[in-house]
Amino acid sequence: MNDSAGVRLWNGAMLPTPGVFQIDAAHTTAGFVARHLMVTQVRGRFEKVEGTIHVAEDPLESSANAVIETGTITTGAAERDAHLRSPDFLDVETFPKMSFLSREVHGGGSGPKWSVVNGQMVRRRRGGAGKFVCVGDLTIRGVTRPIELDVSIDGVKGDPWGGERLALSATGEIDREEYGMMWNVALEAGGWLVSQKVQLEIRAQAIRMT
């Protein structure tokens, strides 16, 4: 195995040296969690994701982009998946892809304490060693909204084929109604069938290209 991965120490964390990494779809999970009947968690994922991560000399100048094929959504239930692909939700026939493009990165105690996200003032999570906040634009159903992702660098390792891989994880939250996914059913006891808020869970592996 190649153990000569390009790493450097930055603010107490081992980070990759500058370069471009391409997302390895076979070892990447773009998942989400929503509430059903107000109490049960339903988990799903998208099976086709591609993108790149540009690691800069100054890690806070790094950037990332990703494109996901909406039709590859799966939750383990065929009827539910068909509904999620319909115009009630993702409308995959009209909008076959969703995308993310980063705008700025904060971490290691940098950046302002407050920022505006989705029109509201929120306290920015400053992170610690190997932890960052990535601010970017998420586009779903042709609607672009800002989003903050909590990102953790999980490691940089050489692989058995002489390559180098970057592993990271990210979490965030969206309001699906802001993207035009308004469908729901009111419950007799109060509340809604499907939660308005959806949690995002990403586990990614990327291969160094440069």
Sequence and secondary structure as in RCSB ss.txt:
>XXXX:A:sequence
MNDSAGVRLWNGAMLPTPGVFQIDAAHTTAGFVARHLMVTQVRGRFEKVEGTIHVAEDPLESSANAVIETGTITT
GAAERDAHLRSPDFLDVETFPKMSFLSREVHGGGSGPKWSVVNGQMVRRRRGGAGKFVCVGDLTIRGVTRPIELD
VSIDGVKGDPWGGERLALSATGEIDREEYGMMWNVALEAGGWLVSQKVQLEIRAQAIRMT
>XXXX:A:secstr
      EEEETTEEEE SEEEEE GGG EEEEEEEETTTEEEEEEES EEEEEEE SSGGG EEEEEEEGGGEE 
S HHHHHHHHSTTTT TTT  EEEEEEEEEEETT S SEEEETTEEEE     TTEEEEEEEEEETTEEEEEEEE
EEEEEEEE TTS EEEEEEEEEEEEGGGGT     B TTSSBSB SEEEEEEEEEEEE  
